[in-house]
Amino acid sequence: MAFSVKDEATDAAVRKLATLKGKGLTDVIREACENEFARTRGSIPLQDRLQAISERYLSFPKRRARDAG
């Protein structure tokens, strides 16, 4: 599971961030990706996220009243 960075500017940026944070390259890349994922996911409006959850919930099989007990 290796990545090969062929862009010098990207390589330099990752190495500078790793040095600044005192972490390894893998840790810095993982952290950056997780942060970007969270930031991007946060840009999806709450109403849209709730709609997706609601649609998923409504797709579940209905339980009969006596089974709910």
MARZA-887780 format. One record per atom (N, C-alpha, C): residue in one letter; x, y, z. Coordinates in steps of 0.1 Angstrom, whole numbers, plus 2048, in hexadecimal, padded with zeros to 3 digits. Atoms other than C-alpha are relative to their C-alpha. Example, Ala and Ser with C-alpha at 12.3 -4.5 7.8 and 13.67 -1.06 7.14 Angstrom:
2
A8097F4800/A87B7D384E/A80980C800/S7F77F5800/S8897F5847/S7F880B808/
This chain:
69
M8087F4800/M800800800/M80980D800/A7F77F4801/A81981A7F5/A7FA80A7F6/F8047F5809/F81383C7E5/F80E8057FB/S7F47FA806/S82C84B7CE/S7FD80F7FC/V8037F2803/V82C8717CE/V80A8057F5/K7F77FC80B/K83A87D7AD/K80180F7FE/D8007F1801/D8348A27B3/D80880580B/E7F77FB7F6/E8508B47C4/E7FA80980A/A8067F77F7/A83A8CF7D2/A7F87F980B/T8088087F6/T8238B57E3/T8097F9809/D7F68067F7/D8418A27F0/D80580A80A/A7FA7F57F8/A8508C27FE/A7F680480B/A80A7FC7F7/A82F8CC80E/A7FD7F680B/V80280A7F6/V82A8AB81F/V80B7FF80A/R7F48017F7/R84D8AA82C/R80180C809/K8007F47F7/K84B8CE839/K7F67FE80B/L80B8027F6/L82A8C584B/L8057F680A/A7FB80A7F7/A83A8A685A/A80A805809/T7F57FA7F8/T8588B9866/T7FA80A80B/L8067F67F7/L8428D5875/L7F87F980B/K8088077F6/K82C8BC887/K8087F5808/G7F880A7F9/G8488A4891/G7FA7F27FE/K80680D803/K836887881/K8067FA7F3/G7FC80780C/G83D86D866/G7F78047F4/L8077FD80D/L832871842/L7F27F9800/T80D807801/T817856845/T7F6806809/D8097FA7F7/D808866864/D7FB80E7FB/V8047F2805/V808889854/V7F67FE7F5/I80980280C/I7F887C834/I7F27FB805/R80D8057FB/R7DD868847/R7F880B807/E8077F57F9/E7D588685E/E7FB80A7F6/A8047F680A/A7D389D840/A7F47FB7F9/C80B805807/C7BC88682E/C7F37FF809/E80B8017F7/E7A688084C/E7FA80E803/N8057F27FE/N7A38A6852/N7F98057F4/E8067FC80C/E79B8AC82E/E7F27F97FE/F80D807801/F78089182F/F7F6806809/A80A7FA7F6/A7708A084E/A7FC80E7FB/R8037F3805/R7728C383F/R7F67FF7F4/T80980180C/T7628B881E/T7F27FB804/R80C8067FB/R7488A3830/R7F880B807/G8077F57F9/G73F8C1845/G7FA80B7F7/S8067F780A/S7388D5826/S7F37FC7FA/I80D805805/I71A8BF81E/I7F680680A/P80A7FA7F7/P6FC8D282D/P7FA7F5809/L8058087F7/L6EE8C384C/L7F37F97FB/Q80C805805/Q6CC8BF83C/Q8027F57F6/D7FD80B809/D6DB8AA820/D8057F4807/R7FB80B7F8/R6ED894839/R7F57F9807/L80C8067F9/L6CD88F84D/L7F77F97F7/Q80980680A/Q6B988882E/Q8067F27FC/A7FA80C804/A6D286C825/A7FD7F680C/I8028097F4/I6CF85D849/I7F17FC800/S80E803800/S6A9860847/S7FC7F57F5/E80380980A/E6A784E826/E8067F2803/R7FA80D7FC/R6BE832833/R7F77FA80B/Y8088057F6/Y6A882F852/Y7F37FA7FA/L80D804806/L68882D83D/L8017F37F8/S7FE80C808/S697811829/S8017F3809/F80080C7F7/F6997FA848/F7F27F9800/P80D8077FF/P67E7DF84C/P7F880680C/K8087FB7F5/K6617EA861/K7FE7F580A/R80380A7F6/R65C7D9882/R7F1801804/R80E8007FC/R6397CF88D/R80080480F/A8027FB7F2/A62C7DE8AE/A8037F580A/R7FE80A7F5/R62D7BD8C1/R80E7FB800/D7F2803800/D6517B78B6/D80980A807/A7F87F57FB/A65D7D88C4/A8027FE80F/G8018017F2/G6567CD8E8/G80B7FE808/
